[in-house]
Amino acid sequence: MQQIALITYTDTGNYSGISDEENSKLYDLLTEKGLRVSLQIWDDPAVDWSQFDFLILKSPWDYFDKIDAFYTWLDRLEQLPVRVLNPVKTVRWNADKRYLLDLQRQGVNVVPTVWLEKGSMFNATDVFAQLGAGQLIVKPSVSGGAKNTFALTPEEAAASTSQLNELLQQESFLAQPFVEEIKTKGEWSFLFFNGVYSHTVLKTAKPGDFRVQHFFGGTVHTPEPPAALLATAQTIVDRHAPGCLYARVDGVEQNGELALMELELIEPFLFMPMSEGAFERYYEALMAQLQQAQHAEV
């Protein structure tokens, strides 16, 4: 029987609640269905990855804190006869937010972005002028969970310049205009399994905050998504997430259109507890991937 590793991370208390619930429910479901699944920490040196037929990247949530080790691990996996879901090539591309440039060049409506290269100096006046914004969001090019993320007015940017310049000596950052729609309308997340639409959530920040993540006090709702936004999300997945077991498209509605914030293909929370039947749809998508792999081997 095929051996499947459900990839997770060493929990240091950064994520809790519904995130843990999703992982445990998924593990229970897959084992109840008769699959040989084990939870494995991606950077555990004791694991022999060659023993597995499939690796599901479910929650390696600290990969951006250990990005060099993560890339090295991906390189190792490519040398083994193991199928990684999502594909290693896609994961490596998606790990650095420069992938947004690729999408923008190909016509995707991406929130405007200025890139701050490693070793450069943060010039707040120039960045505000380039983006034509009154407030900025500045975050690392490789990041997650709102780590080292700043929401800055011009005055706050001046006060934070020294700190940002120190961080820029260690890694690249990006700057985007603060999207007011996140506060007024929320951020949409569209979930797809095997390229097929599954469900949608709308995330809103708590009053006085800009971070929509639930572990920062954000709330999650399940309204019917506008058809035009869903159609755009589907097109993005069709074109840019081929062969992916899962994909999450995050964006905001601006003038009736979807402005892309992130295309999440590595370790997104999938909000499956929020949607009836979502775990079953995930399982069916996984089985299709396993069967496809078996046919490819014949």
N, C-alpha and C positions, 0 to 999 in steps of 0.2 A: 504494500500500500504506500502511496505517495506521502512523503514527509513534508509538512508545511510549517514554516516558522512564521509566527505572527510577531513582527518586530516592534519592540517598545524601547524604553529608555530607563535609566536609573532615576527613580522618582525622588526629587528633592523638595517636594511640597509646592511646586510652582503651579500645578494644575490639580484640580480636584472636582468633586461633584459629578456633574453629568459627563465629564470627560472619562472618569473612571467607570461610570455606569456603561457608557458606550463600549468600551474595550471589554469589560467583563461579560456583557450581554452577547457581544459578537463571538468571543471565545466559547461561551457556553453553547451558542447556537451551532457553531461549526463542529464542535465535538459531538453534540446531540445528533447532528446529521451524519455522523460516522466518519468524519475526516480526522486524520491524525495530525493534530495541531498542537504546537507547543509555543509558549511565550518565550521570546529570546531578546535579550538586550543587545542592541546593535554593536556596541563597543566592548562587549565582554570578551576578553582575550582567550577565555577557556572554550569558547564555542567553536566547534568544527563545522564550518558552513558547508563543507562538501557533502555532509550527510543529508542535506535537504534537497528536495526537488523544486520547491517553490518558497520564495520569501515574499511576504506581504508587508510592505512598509506602512504599518498602521499608525504608530505613534513614536517615531524617533525624535521626540519633541525638542531635544537639546542639540540637534545636529548643527545648528548655527553657532552654538557656543564652542564647538569642536570641529569646525568646518574642514580643516586640513586632514584630521583623522577620518572624517566622514568621506571625503574624496578618496583617501587611501583605501578605505573599506570598499567603496564602490569599485575601485580598480581591481581589488582582489576578487570581488564577486564576478566581475566580467571574465576572469580566468577560469571560472568553475562552470560545470554543466548544471547550473541552477537558474531557474527563471525568476526574475525579480519583477514584482508588481508594485508600482509602476516600473516601466523599463528604465534601466540604468542611464541610458543616454538622455532620456527625458528628464530624469531626476537631476542629473548633473546640470543640465541646461536651466532647470527651474530653480536651482539653489541660489543663484545670483540674480537679483532683481533687474539686471541688465536685459533679461529676457523680455522685459517690457518694451525695450527699444526695438527688438525684433518684431514684436507684435505691432508696434506703432508704424514701423516701416511697411508692414503688410496691410495697413489700412484699419487696424483695430483702433477704436476710440479709447485711448488711454488718458488718464488724468495727466496733465502736463507735468513734466519732470525735468529737473536740472541735476546733472551728475556731479558729485564732488569727489574727485579722485583721491585715493590714498596718497598722502604726502603733500596735498594741496592745502591752501589756507581758505577758511570760510570768510567770504566777503558778503555780509548781509545785504548791503545796499545793492550790489549787483544782482544777487539772487532774487530779492524782492522785485527789482526792476524787470528782470527776465520773465518772471512769472506773472507780473502785474497783480500781485496779491497783497492783501493787508495782513495776512497771517500765513505762516508756513508750518508744514509738517516736515521734519528732518529725521531720517532714520537710516540705519546701516543698509548697505547694498545686500548684505547677507544677514538676514534677521528674521525674527518671529516673536510672537507674544508681546509686541510693543517694547521690546528691549532697546534701550538707548534711543528711544523715540521722543522727540521734542515737538511741542506745539508752541510757536514763537510769534509774538508781535515784533515790530521793529525794535521796540525798547527791550523786550526780553531777549531778542537775538543779540543785541549789543552786549548784554550781561552774560550771555552764554557762549560768546565767541571763543573765549579762551578755552573753555571746556571742550567745545566742538573741535577746535584746532588740535587739542591733545588727542582726541579720538580719531581725527583724520590721519594722524601719524601711524595709526594701527590698522585702519581699514577704510574702504571707500563708503561714502554715504550718498543719499539722494535727497533732494528737496522737492516738495510738491506744495501747491497752494492748499491751504486748509479748505476742505470741501464742506461748505455750510450745510449741504443736504444731509450730511451724516448726522448733524444735530437736529435738523428739521424733519427729515424724512427717514433717516436710518440707512443702513448698508444692507444690500441684498446679497444673499448667498444662494446660488443655484447648484444643486448636487446632481451629478451624473454617474451612473455605474455602467461601465462598458460602452460609454458614449450615449447611453439612453437616459433621458431625463427621469429623475426619481422624485425630488421634492425641493421646496424652497423655504428659506427662513429669512426674516427681516430682523436685523440686529440694531438695537438702539443703545446709545450710551446713557449712563446715569446723568442726572442734572449736574452741570458744571464740569463734566469730563468729556474727552473726545475719543476715548478708547471703548470700542463696542464689545470687546471680549468679555465673556461672562465672568471670568475670574477677576475682572476689574469692576464688577458691578453692573455690566451691561445686561440688557434683557433681550429675550428672543421671542419673536412672534411668528405665526404661520399664516399670513394672509395669502390670498390667491395672487400670484404675481401678474403684473401687466404682461400681456401677450407679446408686445414688442420687445420688452426686456428679455423675456425668456427666449425668444427667437434669436436675439443677438448672442445670448449665452450659448445656445445650442450651436450656432455657427462657429463660435470661438473654439468650442470643444471639438467639433468635427474637424477643424483645420489644424489645431495646435495640440491636441491630446490624443493622437492615434494610438490604439493599442493599450490605453490606460484602463485599469480596473476601476479607478475612481478619478473624479475631477470635481473641483469646486471653483466656481466663477464668482468672484466678489466684485461688486460694483455699486454705483449710486445712479439714481435717475436724475438726469440733467436735461431739461427741455424735452422730456418725453423719450430720451434715448439713454442707453446704458453706457456709462463711463466706467471703464474697467479699472479697478484698484489692484486686484491680484488674480492670477490664475494659479490655483493651489494644486500641485501635483505630487507633493512629497509626503506630508503628514497632516493634512487638514482634519480638524474635527468635522465629522460628517453629519452631525445633528440627527442621527438615526432615531434616537429616542423621541424626537419631536414629530415623527411622521409614521403613521400606521403603515405597516408593511415594508418599511425601508430595510430592515434587517434581512427580510426574505429576498428582497430585490438585490441586495448586496450579495447574498449567497448564490442566487441564480446567475449573477454576473460572474462571480468567481468560478462557478462550475463551467460556465461557457469558456472561460480562459483555460481551465484545466483540460477540458475536452479538446480545445483547439491545439494545445500543446501536445496532447497524445496523438492527434491526427498528423501533426507535423513530424512526429518521430517515426510514424509508420512508413 
